[in-house]
């Protein structure tokens, strides 16, 4: 009986050791990155495009289509290329209006010398647009809030205009009242004037490929 128990214990130990070794091999094996085909532009490639349409959060709605043009060549490992100037189609995934205006753009397909192919990519930057925050991990573009300095400057300009108008009609007392009203109006105008997000036609967007782009050969 004792011999049978010893054999069972030995087999259990062997099975446990085998399972442990297999688990250790899985957890320590290095991750293997996907290998792009020779005719593919690798995942993670960044490139520039230019808007062919004006995008304004005050006028846009989800699902609305837009176009951009490739602003530099996309080249695969084997030398195949999608040349600068080819068109890219996309759509608005989401949009928010008002003081916290936001815009999320998605790309659908890109033109090649042999037709259109699917494009999966994310906006990662809007170069030369200082009034925008850097896009988040999903590519959402957001306006920076109106700065306190800008609001104060607009309020001061409004106060000056109000004071002049008040002085012309009510003397010193009118100047004081006009200045207060003008400052308030100037600050409000500053907020309202900067509440929407606008990307003019020709604006440059920096884009990253989220999946390798296969370039057709025929």
C-alpha positions as CSV (number, residue, x, y, z in Angstrom):
1,X,0.0,0.0,0.0
2,X,2.8,2.3,1.0
3,X,4.5,1.6,-2.4
4,X,1.4,2.6,-4.3
5,X,1.1,5.9,-2.4
6,X,4.7,6.6,-3.1
7,X,4.2,6.0,-6.8
8,X,1.2,8.2,-6.9
9,X,3.0,11.0,-5.1
10,X,5.9,10.7,-7.6
11,X,3.6,11.0,-10.6
12,X,1.8,14.0,-9.0
13,X,5.2,15.7,-8.5
14,X,6.2,15.0,-12.1
15,X,2.9,16.5,-13.4
16,X,3.2,19.5,-11.2
17,X,6.8,20.1,-12.2
18,X,5.9,19.8,-16.0
19,X,3.0,22.3,-15.6
20,X,5.2,24.7,-13.8
21,X,7.9,24.6,-16.4
22,X,5.3,25.1,-19.2
23,X,3.8,28.1,-17.4
24,X,7.3,29.6,-16.8
25,X,8.1,29.2,-20.5
26,X,4.9,31.1,-21.5
27,X,5.5,34.0,-19.1
28,X,9.2,34.5,-20.0
29,X,9.0,34.0,-23.8
30,X,9.7,37.3,-25.5
31,X,6.8,38.9,-27.4
32,X,7.2,38.6,-31.1
33,X,6.2,41.7,-33.0
34,X,4.1,41.2,-36.2
35,X,6.3,41.2,-39.3
36,X,5.1,43.5,-42.1
37,X,5.0,42.3,-45.6
38,X,7.6,43.7,-48.0
39,X,4.8,45.7,-49.8
40,X,3.5,47.2,-46.6
41,X,4.1,50.5,-44.8
42,X,4.8,49.4,-41.2
43,X,2.4,49.9,-38.3
44,X,3.5,52.9,-36.3
45,X,4.7,55.0,-39.3
46,X,3.9,58.7,-38.9
47,X,3.2,61.0,-41.8
48,X,1.6,64.4,-42.6
49,X,-1.6,65.1,-44.4
50,X,-3.4,68.4,-45.4
51,X,-7.1,69.1,-45.0
52,X,-9.1,69.5,-48.2
53,X,-12.2,70.7,-46.2
54,X,-12.8,73.3,-43.5
55,X,-13.8,71.6,-40.2
56,X,-15.7,73.7,-37.7
57,X,-17.3,72.1,-34.6
58,X,-20.1,74.6,-34.8
59,X,-21.2,73.0,-38.1
60,X,-20.0,69.4,-38.0
61,X,-22.0,66.3,-37.0
62,X,-20.9,62.7,-36.4
63,X,-20.7,60.7,-39.6
64,X,-19.9,63.7,-41.7
65,X,-17.3,63.0,-44.4
66,X,-14.1,64.9,-45.1
67,X,-11.0,64.5,-47.3
68,X,-7.3,65.1,-46.8
69,X,-4.3,64.8,-49.1
70,X,-1.1,63.0,-48.4
71,X,1.6,65.6,-47.8
72,X,4.6,63.2,-48.1
73,X,5.3,59.8,-49.8
74,X,4.5,56.6,-48.0
75,X,7.1,54.0,-48.9
76,X,7.1,50.2,-48.2
77,X,10.1,48.0,-47.5
78,X,10.2,46.8,-51.2
79,X,10.2,50.4,-52.5
80,X,6.5,50.5,-53.5
81,X,5.0,53.9,-52.8
82,X,1.9,55.9,-52.3
83,X,3.0,59.3,-53.6
84,X,2.3,62.6,-52.1
85,X,-0.9,64.2,-53.2
86,X,-3.0,61.0,-53.1
87,X,-6.4,61.5,-51.3
88,X,-7.6,60.0,-48.1
89,X,-11.3,59.8,-47.1
90,X,-12.4,60.0,-43.5
91,X,-15.4,60.8,-41.3
92,X,-16.2,62.6,-38.0
93,X,-16.5,60.1,-35.3
94,X,-17.6,62.5,-32.6
95,X,-17.9,66.2,-32.0
96,X,-18.6,68.5,-29.1
97,X,-19.6,72.2,-29.4
98,X,-19.2,75.1,-27.0
99,X,-16.4,76.1,-24.6
100,X,-14.9,72.6,-24.4
101,X,-15.0,71.9,-28.2
102,X,-13.6,68.5,-29.2
103,X,-13.3,66.7,-32.5
104,X,-12.5,63.1,-33.2
105,X,-11.6,62.2,-36.8
106,X,-11.4,58.7,-38.3
107,X,-9.8,57.6,-41.5
108,X,-11.5,55.2,-43.9
109,X,-9.4,54.6,-47.0
110,X,-6.5,55.9,-49.0
111,X,-6.0,56.3,-52.7
112,X,-3.2,54.3,-54.4
113,X,-2.1,53.8,-57.9
114,X,-4.2,50.7,-58.1
115,X,-7.4,51.8,-56.3
116,X,-8.5,52.5,-52.8
117,X,-7.4,50.5,-49.7
118,X,-8.5,50.6,-46.1
119,X,-6.6,52.9,-43.8
120,X,-6.6,52.6,-40.0
121,X,-4.8,55.5,-38.5
122,X,-5.0,58.1,-35.7
123,X,-4.3,61.9,-35.6
124,X,-1.4,62.5,-33.2
125,X,-0.8,66.2,-33.8
126,X,-1.8,69.4,-35.4
127,X,1.5,71.2,-36.1
128,X,1.5,75.1,-36.0
129,X,-1.9,75.3,-34.3
130,X,-1.1,76.8,-30.9
131,X,-4.7,77.1,-29.8
132,X,-5.1,73.3,-29.6
133,X,-4.1,70.7,-27.1
134,X,-2.1,67.7,-28.2
135,X,-4.5,64.9,-29.2
136,X,-5.1,62.2,-26.6
137,X,-4.4,58.5,-27.1
138,X,-7.6,58.1,-29.3
139,X,-6.7,61.1,-31.5
140,X,-9.3,63.5,-30.1
141,X,-8.5,67.1,-30.9
142,X,-9.5,69.7,-28.3
143,X,-9.3,73.5,-28.0
144,X,-7.3,75.1,-25.2
145,X,-9.4,77.3,-23.0
146,X,-9.3,81.0,-23.4
147,X,-6.4,82.3,-21.4
148,X,-6.9,84.6,-18.4
149,X,-4.5,87.1,-20.1
150,X,-6.7,87.2,-23.3
151,X,-9.9,87.6,-21.3
152,X,-8.3,90.5,-19.3
153,X,-7.1,92.2,-22.5
154,X,-10.5,91.9,-24.1
155,X,-12.2,93.2,-21.0
156,X,-9.8,96.2,-20.9
157,X,-10.5,97.0,-24.5
158,X,-14.3,96.8,-23.8
159,X,-13.9,99.0,-20.8
160,X,-12.1,101.7,-22.8
161,X,-14.7,101.7,-25.5
162,X,-17.5,101.8,-22.8
163,X,-15.9,104.6,-21.0
164,X,-15.6,106.7,-24.1
165,X,-19.2,106.1,-25.0
166,X,-20.4,106.8,-21.5
167,X,-18.4,110.0,-21.2
168,X,-19.8,111.3,-24.4
169,X,-23.4,110.9,-23.1
170,X,-23.1,111.2,-19.3
171,X,-19.8,112.8,-18.3
172,X,-17.6,111.3,-15.6
173,X,-20.5,109.2,-14.1
174,X,-21.4,107.9,-17.5
175,X,-17.8,107.0,-18.2
176,X,-17.6,104.9,-15.0
177,X,-20.8,103.1,-15.8
178,X,-19.8,102.6,-19.5
179,X,-16.4,101.2,-18.4
180,X,-18.0,98.6,-16.2
181,X,-20.5,97.6,-18.8
182,X,-17.8,97.5,-21.5
183,X,-15.5,95.4,-19.4
184,X,-18.2,92.8,-18.9
185,X,-19.2,92.8,-22.5
186,X,-15.5,92.5,-23.6
187,X,-14.9,89.5,-21.3
188,X,-18.1,87.8,-22.5
189,X,-17.2,88.4,-26.2
190,X,-13.8,86.9,-25.6
191,X,-15.4,83.7,-24.3
192,X,-18.0,83.5,-27.0
193,X,-15.5,84.2,-29.8
194,X,-13.2,81.4,-28.8
195,X,-15.7,78.6,-28.0
196,X,-15.5,76.5,-31.2
197,X,-12.8,74.5,-32.8
198,X,-11.9,75.3,-36.4
199,X,-9.5,73.7,-38.7
200,X,-9.1,75.6,-41.9
201,X,-8.7,74.0,-45.3
202,X,-4.9,73.4,-45.8
203,X,-4.3,72.7,-42.1
204,X,-1.6,70.1,-41.5
205,X,-2.4,67.0,-39.5
206,X,0.2,64.5,-38.2
207,X,-1.1,60.9,-38.4
208,X,0.1,57.5,-37.2
209,X,-0.6,54.1,-38.8
210,X,-2.4,51.8,-36.3
211,X,-2.1,48.9,-38.7
212,X,0.4,48.1,-41.5
213,X,-0.8,49.5,-44.8
214,X,-0.6,47.1,-47.7
215,X,0.2,48.8,-51.0
216,X,-1.5,46.9,-53.9
217,X,0.8,46.0,-56.9
218,X,-2.0,45.6,-59.4
